[in-house]
């Protein structure tokens, strides 16, 4: 059993030990924590591995052990080598039965380390192949990383249909090692549902009930389409001058100052609130009338799934991932990427048609209940775990 635990201890089965690995604490806390808690409820012994960060305390308070290992999101040969060595030692010391990696850097380093440590079962989730939209040496390198990680894995989960075709065309991994998660990571449909908080939340933000509100929920970075969002906001204000805009999501000081300066140049500083990182997301979605995501690259955007669950129509870019969530003309509208004029036109058309917004919101909730329920996703993943563990004779 490669030095790993025996199946039985004192006549009873030993719970399988599973580690989830991601580059940053934010991913563990807000994307993977519920999945770890689900595994605990099914009798697994779980742990989280990621870079040190302020959100790990909350993860630990939920009863999930955390192993901090610094991992850079950028290409950093020496820090990456140190992380690989630390991960390998950690996996050997804790004798995990399974390692499941997430996010690009952890997908490479975590799976390589798990293979070197002799972990019996290795899985990875590609939250959208990172080389999507890239060219030149960067595309070549990130494609190679995905291929190396897949080679080390027993199974790689893919979260959108277009990546299935990409995996086949680019020969990233053989079909027998692919599992498709139709709902991506899914969302908590009990948490993300209308709760009658619209008026209260708007009051707290200083927004009148009759004021149209358009929101974006994403990291404050260029690749999320913030420049186009702000340019579109200025255009929308020409037609709907009372419209307010909300930006929700973490940022660094440089990005925040850059986009605030752009808002000032466009003359909309008084119409947009940069709220930063917030934990009251259901209430904020409920305060919005339209949710926008003009991103350049997505795997399976959680923001759009949450918006659908909250009965909010969306306007998003017509790219991989967004196309998997948004049913064009039914739950929202899709526009070309990096096209602020088309983005503004789509937002304005929905602002002019409250009835269409209402029916799109209802259709979004129905679609979320059918496709994006995280409990169904967790059960699907756990079924694969049991098959792999049984095949390896562990846990």
C-alpha positions in Angstrom: 0.0 0.0 0.0 3.0 2.3 -0.7 3.4 3.0 3.0 -0.1 4.2 3.5 -2.6 3.1 6.1 -4.2 -0.2 6.3 -7.9 -0.5 5.5 -8.8 -1.7 8.9 -8.0 -0.6 12.4 -9.3 -2.5 15.4 -11.9 -4.3 13.2 -13.4 -1.0 11.7 -12.8 0.9 8.5 -10.4 3.8 8.6 -11.9 7.0 7.1 -10.1 8.0 3.9 -7.8 11.0 4.4 -8.4 13.7 1.7 -6.4 16.9 1.1 -7.7 19.8 -1.0 -4.9 21.9 -2.4 -5.2 25.5 -3.8 -2.7 28.3 -4.2 -4.5 30.9 -2.0 -6.6 30.9 1.1 -9.5 32.8 -0.6 -10.1 29.8 -2.9 -10.3 27.4 0.1 -12.6 29.6 2.1 -15.0 30.6 -0.6 -14.8 28.0 -3.3 -13.9 24.7 -1.6 -14.9 24.9 2.0 -18.4 23.6 1.5 -17.1 20.7 -0.4 -14.7 19.8 2.4 -17.6 20.0 4.9 -19.7 17.8 2.8 -16.9 15.2 2.7 -16.7 15.4 6.5 -20.4 14.7 6.7 -19.8 11.6 4.6 -17.1 10.2 6.9 -13.9 11.4 5.3 -11.0 12.9 7.2 -10.2 16.2 5.4 -7.6 18.9 5.3 -6.9 22.0 3.4 -3.5 23.0 1.9 -2.7 26.5 0.6 -0.6 29.6 1.1 -0.9 31.4 4.5 -3.6 34.0 4.6 -6.2 35.7 6.7 -9.1 33.5 5.7 -7.6 30.3 7.0 -8.8 31.1 10.6 -12.4 30.9 9.4 -11.7 27.6 7.7 -10.2 26.2 10.9 -13.1 27.5 12.9 -15.3 25.2 10.7 -13.3 22.2 11.9 -11.1 21.8 8.9 -7.4 21.3 9.6 -5.2 23.6 7.5 -1.6 23.1 6.3 0.0 26.4 5.1 2.4 26.1 2.2 3.4 29.2 0.4 2.6 29.0 -3.4 3.0 31.9 -5.8 0.4 32.4 -8.5 3.1 33.7 -10.9 5.9 31.7 -12.6 8.6 31.7 -9.9 11.1 28.9 -10.3 12.9 28.9 -6.9 9.7 29.5 -4.8 7.9 26.9 -6.9 10.7 24.4 -6.2 10.5 25.1 -2.5 6.7 24.6 -2.6 7.1 21.3 -4.4 9.5 20.1 -1.8 7.3 21.2 1.1 4.2 19.7 -0.5 5.9 16.3 -1.1 7.1 16.2 2.5 3.6 17.2 3.8 1.9 14.5 1.8 4.4 11.8 3.0 4.1 12.9 6.6 0.3 12.9 6.7 -0.1 9.8 4.5 -3.1 11.1 2.7 -5.1 8.6 0.7 -6.2 11.2 -1.8 -5.0 14.6 -2.9 -7.4 16.8 -5.0 -5.9 20.0 -6.4 -7.5 23.2 -7.7 -6.2 26.4 -9.4 -3.4 26.4 -12.0 -0.3 26.5 -9.8 -1.6 24.0 -7.3 -2.8 21.8 -10.1 0.8 21.5 -11.3 2.8 21.5 -8.0 0.2 19.6 -5.9 -0.2 16.7 -8.4 3.5 16.4 -9.0 4.2 16.3 -5.3 1.4 13.8 -4.6 2.9 11.5 -7.3 6.4 11.8 -5.8 5.0 11.2 -2.3 3.2 8.0 -3.4 -0.3 9.3 -2.7 -2.7 6.4 -3.9 -5.4 8.6 -5.5 -4.7 11.9 -7.2 -7.4 14.2 -8.7 -7.4 17.7 -10.1 -10.0 20.2 -11.2 -9.3 22.4 -14.1 -11.5 25.5 -13.5 -11.1 26.4 -17.1 -7.8 25.6 -18.9 -5.6 28.5 -18.1 -4.0 28.7 -21.5 -7.4 29.6 -23.0 -7.0 32.8 -25.0 -3.2 32.8 -24.6 -0.6 32.7 -27.4 3.1 32.1 -27.9 5.3 30.7 -25.1 2.8 31.4 -22.4 0.2 29.2 -24.0 2.8 26.5 -24.7 3.9 26.6 -21.0 0.5 26.5 -19.4 -0.7 23.8 -21.8 2.4 21.8 -20.8 1.5 22.3 -17.1 -2.0 21.0 -17.6 -0.6 18.0 -19.5 1.9 17.2 -16.7 -0.7 17.5 -14.0 -3.1 15.3 -15.9 -0.4 12.7 -16.4 0.1 12.5 -12.6 -3.7 12.2 -11.9 -6.1 9.4 -11.8 -8.9 11.7 -12.8 -9.2 15.3 -13.9 -12.5 17.1 -13.5 -13.5 19.7 -16.1 -16.2 22.3 -15.4 -17.3 23.4 -18.9 -18.2 21.6 -22.1 -15.8 23.5 -24.3 -12.8 22.3 -22.2 -13.9 18.7 -23.0 -13.3 19.4 -26.7 -10.1 21.3 -25.9 -8.7 18.4 -23.8 -9.4 16.0 -26.7 -8.0 18.4 -29.4 -4.9 19.4 -27.5 -4.3 15.8 -26.3 -4.1 17.0 -22.7 -5.4 13.8 -21.2 -7.0 10.5 -22.3 -10.9 10.3 -22.2 -10.8 7.6 -19.5 -9.3 10.1 -17.0 -11.9 12.9 -17.7 -14.9 13.6 -15.6 -17.3 16.4 -16.5 -19.0 18.5 -13.7 -22.0 20.1 -15.4 -22.5 22.5 -12.5 -18.9 23.4 -12.0 -18.4 23.8 -8.3 -22.1 24.6 -7.9 -23.6 27.1 -5.5 -25.5 26.9 -2.2 -29.1 27.3 -3.3 -30.3 27.6 0.3 -28.0 30.6 1.0 -28.5 32.2 -2.4 -32.2 32.8 -2.6 -34.4 35.9 -2.2 -34.8 36.7 1.5 -36.6 40.0 1.4 -33.5 42.1 2.2 -33.6 44.4 -0.8 -35.0 47.5 0.9 -32.9 47.2 4.0 -29.7 46.6 1.9 -30.4 49.5 -0.3 -31.0 51.8 2.6 -27.6 50.8 4.1 -26.0 51.8 0.7 -27.9 55.0 0.5 -29.9 53.9 -2.6 -33.6 54.6 -3.1 -35.9 51.7 -3.9 -36.8 53.1 -7.3 -33.1 53.6 -8.4 -31.9 51.1 -11.0 -28.8 49.2 -9.8 -26.3 47.4 -11.9 -23.6 45.3 -10.2 -20.4 43.5 -11.0 -19.0 40.8 -8.6 -15.4 40.0 -9.4 -11.8 40.7 -8.5 -10.9 44.2 -9.4 -8.6 43.3 -12.4 -8.4 44.1 -16.1 -9.2 40.5 -17.1 -12.6 40.7 -15.4 -13.5 43.5 -17.8 -13.6 46.4 -15.4 -12.5 48.9 -18.0 -15.4 47.9 -20.2 -17.8 47.9 -17.3 -16.9 51.5 -16.4 -17.0 52.7 -20.0 -20.4 51.0 -20.4 -21.6 52.6 -17.2 -20.9 56.0 -18.6 -22.8 55.2 -21.7 -25.8 53.8 -19.8 -25.9 56.9 -17.6 -26.6 58.9 -20.8 -29.9 57.0 -21.3 -30.7 56.1 -17.7 -29.1 59.0 -15.7 -30.4 57.7 -12.3 -28.6 54.3 -12.6 -26.2 53.4 -9.8 -23.4 50.9 -10.1 -21.8 48.6 -7.6 -18.4 46.9 -7.7 -18.0 44.0 -5.3 -14.7 42.0 -5.0 -11.2 42.1 -3.6 -8.4 44.2 -5.2 -4.9 45.5 -4.6 -4.3 49.2 -4.0 -2.9 49.8 -7.5 -5.9 48.3 -9.4 -8.4 50.1 -7.1 -6.7 53.5 -7.6 -6.5 52.9 -11.4 -10.2 52.1 -11.8 -11.3 54.8 -9.5 -9.3 57.2 -11.6 -10.9 55.9 -14.7 -14.4 56.4 -13.1 -13.5 60.0 -12.4 -12.3 60.6 -16.0 -15.6 59.2 -17.3 -17.5 61.4 -14.9 -19.3 58.6 -13.0 -17.5 58.7 -9.7 -20.7 59.7 -7.9 -22.6 56.9 -9.5 -20.4 53.9 -8.6 -19.5 52.4 -5.2 -16.4 50.3 -4.9 -17.5 48.1 -2.0 -14.4 45.8 -1.9 -14.6 42.3 -0.4 -18.0 41.6 1.2 -19.5 38.6 3.0 -23.2 39.6 2.6 -23.4 38.6 -1.0 -27.0 37.3 -1.1 -28.2 40.7 0.3 -26.1 42.6 -2.3 -27.4 40.5 -5.2 -30.9 41.2 -4.0 -30.2 44.9 -4.0 -29.1 44.8 -7.7 -31.4 44.7 -10.7 -28.8 43.4 -13.2 -25.5 41.5 -12.7 -22.7 42.1 -15.2 -19.6 40.1 -15.9 -17.6 41.4 -18.9 -14.7 39.0 -18.3 -12.1 38.0 -20.9 -11.6 34.5 -19.5 -13.7 32.2 -17.3 -13.9 28.5 -16.4 -17.4 28.3 -14.8 -18.2 31.7 -13.3 -19.6 31.3 -9.8 -20.8 34.9 -9.9 -23.2 34.2 -12.7 -24.5 31.0 -11.0 -25.1 32.9 -7.8 -26.9 35.7 -9.7 -29.1 33.1 -11.4 -29.9 31.5 -8.0 -30.8 35.1 -6.8 -33.2 35.5 -9.7 -31.1 38.3 -11.3 -30.8 38.6 -15.0 -27.2 38.9 -16.2 -25.2 40.5 -19.0 -21.9 38.6 -19.7 -19.3 38.2 -22.4 -19.9 35.5 -25.0 -16.9 33.3 -23.9 -16.3 29.8 -22.6 -17.8 29.3 -19.2 -20.2 32.2 -19.4 -21.9 30.4 -22.3 -22.3 27.4 -20.0 -24.1 29.4 -17.3 -26.2 31.9 -19.3 -29.0 30.8 -21.6 -28.9 33.6 -24.2 -32.2 35.5 -24.2 -33.7 33.3 -21.5 -31.6 34.0 -18.3 -29.5 36.9 -19.6 -27.7 38.4 -22.6 -24.3 37.7 -24.0 -22.1 40.3 -25.7 -18.7 40.2 -27.4 -15.7 40.6 -25.1 -13.9 43.9 -24.8 -16.9 45.7 -26.4 -18.1 48.4 -24.0 -20.6 49.7 -26.6 -22.4 46.3 -26.9 -22.2 45.9 -23.1 -23.9 49.2 -22.6 -26.6 48.5 -25.1 -27.4 45.2 -23.5 -27.6 46.7 -20.0 -29.7 49.6 -21.3 -32.2 47.2 -23.0 -32.8 45.4 -19.7 -33.1 48.6 -17.7 -35.8 49.6 -20.2 -37.7 46.4 -19.8 -38.6 45.5 -16.1 -40.9 42.6 -17.3 -38.1 41.0 -19.2 -35.8 41.3 -16.2 -38.4 39.6 -14.1 -38.9 36.6 -16.4 -35.2 36.2 -16.9 -34.7 36.2 -13.2 -37.3 33.4 -12.7 -35.8 31.4 -15.5 -32.3 31.8 -13.9 -33.5 30.4 -10.6 -35.1 27.4 -12.4 -31.8 26.8 -14.3 -29.8 27.1 -11.1 -32.0 24.5 -9.4 -31.7 22.2 -12.3 -27.9 22.5 -13.0 -26.0 24.4 -10.3 -27.0 22.8 -7.0 -23.7 22.2 -5.2 -25.1 19.2 -3.3 -25.5 17.4 -6.7 -21.9 18.4 -7.6 -20.5 17.2 -4.3 -22.3 13.9 -4.6 -21.0 13.4 -8.1 -17.5 14.1 -7.0 -17.7 11.8 -4.0 -19.0 9.0 -6.2 -15.8 9.2 -8.2 -13.8 9.3 -5.0 -15.3 6.0 -3.8 -14.7 4.4 -7.2 -11.0 5.4 -7.2 -10.4 4.5 -3.5 -12.0 1.1 -4.0 -9.9 0.5 -7.1 -6.8 1.3 -5.1 -7.9 -0.6 -2.1 -7.6 2.2 0.4 -10.0 4.2 2.7 
